[in-house]
Amino acid sequence: GNTTPVAEFNIFADPEAADVVFKSGIPITVFGLDLTHQAKIFLPEIKILQQYSSSVVSKMGLLLEFFHQTYFDVFHIEGAPLHDPCAVAYLIAPELYTYASFHTQIELRGTLTYGQTVVDYWHLSATPPNARWALTVDREKYIALIYERMKNYR
């Protein structure tokens, strides 16, 4: 997790609502931390964004530089994972990712595990998959897509 040892921020913010969504039967594609940590932007790439002519994009580059440093200071991880842009990139270019489907539940009762996303990666339960998980991302093409979209931003 990135909010508790086992809970990711968006799920932990409202685990009951997440539980309803995963139980709903609607098609779900999930971009978990295992995936978003493959979609990191590094300082040399951030410096490129800071050179863009758009003041919004160059300021975004400054924010990303701050996020990059904060991520290193807090988690001791090099590179800033671009969590939410993964979902946006999926809408533009779903071929950037590989996927697999798994049964997924949200833990609502555990003292130590409240808000944990429980994924049956090995299909050990007899329960059919209810979510498609993005497993890998082509990071170079992902960053290229960000550059392309930001270059055209005014």
Buried (B, 14 or more C-beta within 10 A) or exposed (E): BBEBEBBBEBBBEEBEEBBEBBEEEEEBBBBBBEBBBBBBBEBEBBEEBBEBEBEEBBEBBEEBBEBBEEBBEEEEEEBBBBBEBBEEBBEEBEEBBEBEBBBBBBBEEEEEBBBBBBBBEEEEEEEEBBBBBBBBBBBEEBBEBBBEBBEEEE
